[in-house]
């Protein structure tokens, strides 16, 4: 068990970014990446649909080259 304190507001903001703002140019790539990271580390994902999660995965692959040699 982690000793890290998680503030719900931060997680709510991360959820909002993934659900509504992945394509918003006013939200930085860094903020979007951090939001995806936070959501990936959540224990429960009831507030996100499968489509939201797939959208986040697609966004990651459009913005990062994971297959670099």
VEXSELO-823037 format. One record per atom (N, C-alpha, C, O): atom name; x, y, z negated; residue number from 1. Coordinates in nm, 3 decimals, padded with zeros to 5 digits. Example, Ala and Ser with C-alpha at 12.3 -4.5 7.8 and 13.67 -1.06 7.14 Angstrom:
+------+---------+---------+---------+-----+
! atom !      xx !      yy !      zz !  nr !
+------+---------+---------+---------+-----+
!    N !  01.319 ! -00.569 ! -00.780 !   1 !
!   CA !  01.230 ! -00.450 ! -00.780 !   1 !
!    C !  01.320 ! -00.330 ! -00.780 !   1 !
!    O !  01.424 ! -00.332 ! -00.846 !   1 !
!    N !  01.285 ! -00.225 ! -00.708 !   2 !
!   CA !  01.367 ! -00.106 ! -00.714 !   2 !
!    C !  01.290 !  00.003 ! -00.787 !   2 !
!    O !  01.341 !  00.114 ! -00.804 !   2 !
+------+---------+---------+---------+-----+
//
This chain:
+------+---------+---------+---------+-----+
! atom !      xx !      yy !      zz !  nr !
+------+---------+---------+---------+-----+
!    N !  00.084 ! -00.118 !  00.000 !   1 !
!   CA !  00.000 !  00.000 !  00.000 !   1 !
!    C !  00.088 !  00.124 !  00.000 !   1 !
!    O !  00.187 !  00.132 ! -00.073 !   1 !
!    N !  00.052 !  00.219 !  00.080 !   2 !
!   CA !  00.129 !  00.342 !  00.095 !   2 !
!    C !  00.096 !  00.440 ! -00.017 !   2 !
!    O ! -00.016 !  00.444 ! -00.066 !   2 !
!    N !  00.194 !  00.519 ! -00.055 !   3 !
!   CA !  00.172 !  00.625 ! -00.153 !   3 !
!    C !  00.134 !  00.756 ! -00.087 !   3 !
!    O !  00.116 !  00.858 ! -00.154 !   3 !
!    N !  00.121 !  00.754 !  00.046 !   4 !
!   CA !  00.088 !  00.875 !  00.121 !   4 !
!    C ! -00.055 !  00.919 !  00.090 !   4 !
!    O ! -00.147 !  00.837 !  00.087 !   4 !
!    N ! -00.071 !  01.048 !  00.068 !   5 !
!   CA ! -00.205 !  01.103 !  00.044 !   5 !
!    C ! -00.261 !  01.146 !  00.179 !   5 !
!    O ! -00.199 !  01.222 !  00.252 !   5 !
!    N ! -00.379 !  01.096 !  00.211 !   6 !
!   CA ! -00.443 !  01.129 !  00.338 !   6 !
!    C ! -00.558 !  01.226 !  00.310 !   6 !
!    O ! -00.647 !  01.197 !  00.230 !   6 !
!    N ! -00.554 !  01.339 !  00.376 !   7 !
!   CA ! -00.659 !  01.438 !  00.362 !   7 !
!    C ! -00.762 !  01.418 !  00.472 !   7 !
!    O ! -00.729 !  01.424 !  00.590 !   7 !
!    N ! -00.887 !  01.395 !  00.435 !   8 !
!   CA ! -00.992 !  01.367 !  00.534 !   8 !
!    C ! -01.005 !  01.473 !  00.643 !   8 !
!    O ! -01.037 !  01.439 !  00.757 !   8 !
!    N ! -00.981 !  01.600 !  00.610 !   9 !
!   CA ! -00.994 !  01.706 !  00.712 !   9 !
!    C ! -00.900 !  01.682 !  00.829 !   9 !
!    O ! -00.936 !  01.705 !  00.944 !   9 !
!    N ! -00.779 !  01.636 !  00.800 !  10 !
!   CA ! -00.681 !  01.611 !  00.905 !  10 !
!    C ! -00.730 !  01.497 !  00.993 !  10 !
!    O ! -00.719 !  01.504 !  01.115 !  10 !
!    N ! -00.783 !  01.393 !  00.933 !  11 !
!   CA ! -00.834 !  01.281 !  01.010 !  11 !
!    C ! -00.957 !  01.322 !  01.092 !  11 !
!    O ! -00.973 !  01.278 !  01.206 !  11 !
!    N ! -01.041 !  01.406 !  01.035 !  12 !
!   CA ! -01.158 !  01.455 !  01.110 !  12 !
!    C ! -01.112 !  01.536 !  01.231 !  12 !
!    O ! -01.169 !  01.524 !  01.339 !  12 !
!    N ! -01.011 !  01.619 !  01.212 !  13 !
!   CA ! -00.957 !  01.699 !  01.322 !  13 !
!    C ! -00.900 !  01.607 !  01.431 !  13 !
!    O ! -00.920 !  01.631 !  01.550 !  13 !
!    N ! -00.829 !  01.502 !  01.389 !  14 !
!   CA ! -00.773 !  01.407 !  01.485 !  14 !
!    C ! -00.884 !  01.340 !  01.564 !  14 !
!    O ! -00.873 !  01.324 !  01.686 !  14 !
!    N ! -00.991 !  01.301 !  01.497 !  15 !
!   CA ! -01.104 !  01.239 !  01.566 !  15 !
!    C ! -01.167 !  01.335 !  01.667 !  15 !
!    O ! -01.201 !  01.295 !  01.778 !  15 !
!    N ! -01.181 !  01.461 !  01.627 !  16 !
!   CA ! -01.239 !  01.561 !  01.717 !  16 !
!    C ! -01.152 !  01.580 !  01.842 !  16 !
!    O ! -01.203 !  01.594 !  01.953 !  16 !
!    N ! -01.021 !  01.581 !  01.822 !  17 !
!   CA ! -00.932 !  01.596 !  01.937 !  17 !
!    C ! -00.949 !  01.479 !  02.033 !  17 !
!    O ! -00.959 !  01.499 !  02.154 !  17 !
!    N ! -00.954 !  01.358 !  01.980 !  18 !
!   CA ! -00.966 !  01.241 !  02.068 !  18 !
!    C ! -01.103 !  01.236 !  02.135 !  18 !
!    O ! -01.112 !  01.204 !  02.254 !  18 !
!    N ! -01.207 !  01.268 !  02.062 !  19 !
!   CA ! -01.342 !  01.261 !  02.119 !  19 !
!    C ! -01.371 !  01.373 !  02.219 !  19 !
!    O ! -01.439 !  01.351 !  02.320 !  19 !
!    N ! -01.320 !  01.493 !  02.192 !  20 !
!   CA ! -01.365 !  01.609 !  02.270 !  20 !
!    C ! -01.257 !  01.692 !  02.337 !  20 !
!    O ! -01.288 !  01.773 !  02.425 !  20 !
!    N ! -01.129 !  01.676 !  02.299 !  21 !
!   CA ! -01.029 !  01.773 !  02.343 !  21 !
!    C ! -00.905 !  01.716 !  02.409 !  21 !
!    O ! -00.805 !  01.787 !  02.421 !  21 !
!    N ! -00.906 !  01.592 !  02.452 !  22 !
!   CA ! -00.786 !  01.538 !  02.517 !  22 !
!    C ! -00.754 !  01.610 !  02.648 !  22 !
!    O ! -00.637 !  01.618 !  02.687 !  22 !
!    N ! -00.854 !  01.661 !  02.713 !  23 !
!   CA ! -00.831 !  01.732 !  02.840 !  23 !
!    C ! -00.831 !  01.884 !  02.822 !  23 !
!    O ! -00.824 !  01.957 !  02.920 !  23 !
!    N ! -00.838 !  01.931 !  02.698 !  24 !
!   CA ! -00.841 !  02.074 !  02.669 !  24 !
!    C ! -00.698 !  02.130 !  02.674 !  24 !
!    O ! -00.615 !  02.090 !  02.593 !  24 !
!    N ! -00.669 !  02.222 !  02.766 !  25 !
!   CA ! -00.533 !  02.277 !  02.777 !  25 !
!    C ! -00.494 !  02.365 !  02.657 !  25 !
!    O ! -00.376 !  02.394 !  02.640 !  25 !
!    N ! -00.590 !  02.406 !  02.575 !  26 !
!   CA ! -00.559 !  02.487 !  02.458 !  26 !
!    C ! -00.503 !  02.404 !  02.343 !  26 !
!    O ! -00.445 !  02.458 !  02.249 !  26 !
!    N ! -00.520 !  02.272 !  02.350 !  27 !
!   CA ! -00.463 !  02.182 !  02.250 !  27 !
!    C ! -00.332 !  02.130 !  02.307 !  27 !
!    O ! -00.329 !  02.077 !  02.419 !  27 !
!    N ! -00.224 !  02.144 !  02.233 !  28 !
!   CA ! -00.092 !  02.107 !  02.285 !  28 !
!    C ! -00.078 !  01.955 !  02.298 !  28 !
!    O ! -00.149 !  01.878 !  02.233 !  28 !
!    N !  00.014 !  01.914 !  02.383 !  29 !
!   CA !  00.043 !  01.771 !  02.399 !  29 !
!    C !  00.088 !  01.712 !  02.266 !  29 !
!    O !  00.051 !  01.600 !  02.233 !  29 !
!    N !  00.165 !  01.787 !  02.191 !  30 !
!   CA !  00.211 !  01.741 !  02.060 !  30 !
!    C !  00.093 !  01.718 !  01.965 !  30 !
!    O !  00.089 !  01.617 !  01.894 !  30 !
!    N ! -00.002 !  01.809 !  01.964 !  31 !
!   CA ! -00.120 !  01.794 !  01.878 !  31 !
!    C ! -00.204 !  01.673 !  01.920 !  31 !
!    O ! -00.254 !  01.599 !  01.835 !  31 !
!    N ! -00.218 !  01.654 !  02.049 !  32 !
!   CA ! -00.294 !  01.539 !  02.099 !  32 !
!    C ! -00.225 !  01.408 !  02.064 !  32 !
!    O ! -00.290 !  01.311 !  02.024 !  32 !
!    N ! -00.093 !  01.406 !  02.079 !  33 !
!   CA ! -00.016 !  01.286 !  02.046 !  33 !
!    C ! -00.027 !  01.255 !  01.897 !  33 !
!    O ! -00.044 !  01.140 !  01.858 !  33 !
!    N ! -00.016 !  01.356 !  01.814 !  34 !
!   CA ! -00.029 !  01.338 !  01.669 !  34 !
!    C ! -00.168 !  01.288 !  01.632 !  34 !
!    O ! -00.183 !  01.203 !  01.544 !  34 !
!    N ! -00.270 !  01.340 !  01.699 !  35 !
!   CA ! -00.407 !  01.296 !  01.673 !  35 !
!    C ! -00.422 !  01.147 !  01.706 !  35 !
!    O ! -00.483 !  01.072 !  01.629 !  35 !
!    N ! -00.368 !  01.105 !  01.818 !  36 !
!   CA ! -00.376 !  00.964 !  01.857 !  36 !
!    C ! -00.301 !  00.878 !  01.756 !  36 !
!    O ! -00.348 !  00.771 !  01.718 !  36 !
!    N ! -00.186 !  00.925 !  01.712 !  37 !
!   CA ! -00.109 !  00.852 !  01.610 !  37 !
!    C ! -00.189 !  00.837 !  01.481 !  37 !
!    O ! -00.195 !  00.728 !  01.424 !  37 !
!    N ! -00.249 !  00.945 !  01.436 !  38 !
!   CA ! -00.327 !  00.941 !  01.312 !  38 !
!    C ! -00.445 !  00.844 !  01.325 !  38 !
!    O ! -00.472 !  00.766 !  01.234 !  38 !
!    N ! -00.513 !  00.850 !  01.437 !  39 !
!   CA ! -00.627 !  00.760 !  01.457 !  39 !
!    C ! -00.580 !  00.614 !  01.463 !  39 !
!    O ! -00.647 !  00.525 !  01.410 !  39 !
!    N ! -00.467 !  00.590 !  01.528 !  40 !
!   CA ! -00.415 !  00.453 !  01.536 !  40 !
!    C ! -00.381 !  00.398 !  01.398 !  40 !
!    O ! -00.388 !  00.277 !  01.375 !  40 !
!    N ! -00.345 !  00.486 !  01.305 !  41 !
!   CA ! -00.308 !  00.444 !  01.170 !  41 !
!    C ! -00.428 !  00.433 !  01.075 !  41 !
!    O ! -00.413 !  00.387 !  00.962 !  41 !
!    N ! -00.546 !  00.475 !  01.120 !  42 !
!   CA ! -00.666 !  00.464 !  01.036 !  42 !
!    C ! -00.707 !  00.317 !  01.022 !  42 !
!    O ! -00.688 !  00.237 !  01.113 !  42 !
!    N ! -00.762 !  00.286 !  00.908 !  43 !
!   CA ! -00.807 !  00.148 !  00.885 !  43 !
!    C ! -00.939 !  00.118 !  00.954 !  43 !
!    O ! -00.962 !  00.006 !  01.000 !  43 !
!    N ! -01.026 !  00.217 !  00.961 !  44 !
!   CA ! -01.160 !  00.198 !  01.018 !  44 !
!    C ! -01.178 !  00.298 !  01.132 !  44 !
!    O ! -01.140 !  00.415 !  01.121 !  44 !
!    N ! -01.237 !  00.250 !  01.240 !  45 !
!   CA ! -01.256 !  00.334 !  01.359 !  45 !
!    C ! -01.404 !  00.347 !  01.397 !  45 !
!    O ! -01.437 !  00.356 !  01.515 !  45 !
!    N ! -01.490 !  00.348 !  01.298 !  46 !
!   CA ! -01.635 !  00.353 !  01.324 !  46 !
!    C ! -01.679 !  00.480 !  01.395 !  46 !
!    O ! -01.781 !  00.480 !  01.465 !  46 !
!    N ! -01.605 !  00.588 !  01.378 !  47 !
!   CA ! -01.644 !  00.716 !  01.438 !  47 !
!    C ! -01.604 !  00.729 !  01.584 !  47 !
!    O ! -01.638 !  00.828 !  01.649 !  47 !
!    N ! -01.533 !  00.631 !  01.637 !  48 !
!   CA ! -01.490 !  00.634 !  01.777 !  48 !
!    C ! -01.552 !  00.518 !  01.854 !  48 !
!    O ! -01.564 !  00.406 !  01.804 !  48 !
!    N ! -01.590 !  00.547 !  01.974 !  49 !
!   CA ! -01.641 !  00.441 !  02.061 !  49 !
!    C ! -01.524 !  00.372 !  02.131 !  49 !
!    O ! -01.411 !  00.421 !  02.130 !  49 !
!    N ! -01.553 !  00.260 !  02.190 !  50 !
!   CA ! -01.452 !  00.190 !  02.269 !  50 !
!    C ! -01.405 !  00.282 !  02.383 !  50 !
!    O ! -01.286 !  00.286 !  02.415 !  50 !
!    N ! -01.496 !  00.355 !  02.442 !  51 !
!   CA ! -01.463 !  00.448 !  02.551 !  51 !
!    C ! -01.367 !  00.557 !  02.502 !  51 !
!    O ! -01.277 !  00.598 !  02.575 !  51 !
!    N ! -01.386 !  00.606 !  02.378 !  52 !
!   CA ! -01.296 !  00.707 !  02.321 !  52 !
!    C ! -01.155 !  00.651 !  02.308 !  52 !
!    O ! -01.057 !  00.718 !  02.342 !  52 !
!    N ! -01.144 !  00.529 !  02.258 !  53 !
!   CA ! -01.013 !  00.466 !  02.239 !  53 !
!    C ! -00.944 !  00.440 !  02.373 !  53 !
!    O ! -00.824 !  00.462 !  02.387 !  53 !
!    N ! -01.020 !  00.395 !  02.471 !  54 !
!   CA ! -00.964 !  00.371 !  02.605 !  54 !
!    C ! -00.920 !  00.503 !  02.667 !  54 !
!    O ! -00.815 !  00.508 !  02.732 !  54 !
!    N ! -00.996 !  00.607 !  02.647 !  55 !
!   CA ! -00.960 !  00.739 !  02.698 !  55 !
!    C ! -00.827 !  00.785 !  02.637 !  55 !
!    O ! -00.743 !  00.841 !  02.708 !  55 !
!    N ! -00.808 !  00.762 !  02.508 !  56 !
!   CA ! -00.683 !  00.800 !  02.442 !  56 !
!    C ! -00.567 !  00.719 !  02.497 !  56 !
!    O ! -00.459 !  00.774 !  02.520 !  56 !
!    N ! -00.586 !  00.591 !  02.519 !  57 !
!   CA ! -00.480 !  00.508 !  02.578 !  57 !
!    C ! -00.444 !  00.556 !  02.718 !  57 !
!    O ! -00.327 !  00.567 !  02.752 !  57 !
!    N ! -00.544 !  00.586 !  02.798 !  58 !
!   CA ! -00.519 !  00.636 !  02.935 !  58 !
!    C ! -00.445 !  00.769 !  02.931 !  58 !
!    O ! -00.355 !  00.793 !  03.012 !  58 !
!    N ! -00.483 !  00.854 !  02.838 !  59 !
!   CA ! -00.417 !  00.984 !  02.825 !  59 !
!    C ! -00.269 !  00.962 !  02.794 !  59 !
!    O ! -00.183 !  01.026 !  02.855 !  59 !
!    N ! -00.239 !  00.872 !  02.699 !  60 !
!   CA ! -00.100 !  00.843 !  02.665 !  60 !
!    C ! -00.020 !  00.799 !  02.787 !  60 !
!    O !  00.091 !  00.847 !  02.810 !  60 !
!    N ! -00.075 !  00.708 !  02.864 !  61 !
!   CA ! -00.003 !  00.656 !  02.980 !  61 !
!    C !  00.011 !  00.759 !  03.092 !  61 !
!    O !  00.104 !  00.750 !  03.172 !  61 !
!    N ! -00.079 !  00.856 !  03.099 !  62 !
!   CA ! -00.064 !  00.965 !  03.197 !  62 !
!    C !  00.045 !  01.063 !  03.156 !  62 !
!    O !  00.109 !  01.124 !  03.242 !  62 !
!    N !  00.068 !  01.079 !  03.026 !  63 !
!   CA !  00.161 !  01.181 !  02.979 !  63 !
!    C !  00.297 !  01.130 !  02.934 !  63 !
!    O !  00.388 !  01.209 !  02.912 !  63 !
!    N !  00.311 !  00.999 !  02.920 !  64 !
!   CA !  00.438 !  00.942 !  02.875 !  64 !
!    C !  00.474 !  00.825 !  02.964 !  64 !
!    O !  00.388 !  00.747 !  03.004 !  64 !
!    N !  00.602 !  00.812 !  02.995 !  65 !
!   CA !  00.649 !  00.702 !  03.078 !  65 !
!    C !  00.704 !  00.591 !  02.987 !  65 !
!    O !  00.821 !  00.594 !  02.947 !  65 !
!    N !  00.619 !  00.495 !  02.954 !  66 !
!   CA !  00.658 !  00.386 !  02.866 !  66 !
!    C !  00.740 !  00.280 !  02.937 !  66 !
!    O !  00.801 !  00.195 !  02.872 !  66 !
!    N !  00.741 !  00.284 !  03.067 !  67 !
!   CA !  00.808 !  00.180 !  03.145 !  67 !
!    C !  00.942 !  00.224 !  03.197 !  67 !
!    O !  00.996 !  00.165 !  03.290 !  67 !
!    N !  00.998 !  00.327 !  03.137 !  68 !
!   CA !  01.130 !  00.377 !  03.176 !  68 !
!    C !  01.235 !  00.269 !  03.160 !  68 !
!    O !  01.230 !  00.190 !  03.065 !  68 !
!    N !  01.329 !  00.264 !  03.252 !  69 !
!   CA !  01.440 !  00.166 !  03.242 !  69 !
!    C !  01.552 !  00.220 !  03.158 !  69 !
!    O !  01.652 !  00.152 !  03.138 !  69 !
+------+---------+---------+---------+-----+
//
